């Protein structure tokens, strides 16, 4: 079997997560977080849409990690993001992290909005 090193360009991969935190590009960040090509920042949760709508020209798909279990995001959040032209995919945070890393390694224009597990 041949192994290839994965290159993530300028965006940072999700290295790990645990109760209340994420490890992103080697840095531990506690609480909800946004991971995008422009950087990593704290996130205020479902009502904090401004930093997400600002990503509309940088990404095609936003993965929303809903914590330990999959849950629906508020309808207003989905409507606002889709009106900005963003594809919104909702899944549990562990699945969102894995999916993000795979698509990031392929050079896709993706970002994450994560609630901790």
Residue, then its C-alpha position, 0 to 999 in steps of 0.5 A: x500500500x502506498x501512503x501519500x502525505x496530505x497537503x492542506x494549503x493555507x487552511x488548517x485541518x481538524x486534528x482532534x476534538x473532545x468535550x468542549x474543545x477542538x484541536x485545529x492545526x495544532x492549537x486547542x480552541x474551546x467552545x464553538x468555532x468557525x474554521x474557514x480559509x480566512x482563519x479560525x475564530x470563536x463562534x456565537x452559535x446558531x444566532x451568530x450569522x454575520x461571520x458565516x455570511x461573510x464567507x459567501x465569496x470564499x467557500x461553496x459549502x459550509x458544514x455545520x457540526x451540531x455537537x455529539x448528535x445530528x440535529x436540525x439547525x434553525x430554519x432562519x439560519x439555513x434560509x439566511x445562509x442559502x440566500x447568500x449562495x452557501x450550500x449548508x450541510x448539517x451533521x454531528x460535529x465528529x462527522x463534520x470534522x472528518x468530512x471537512x478534512x477530506x474535502x480540504x485535502x482535495x482542495x475544495x472550498x469548504x468551511x466549518x461551523x462547529x458546536x463542541x461534543 
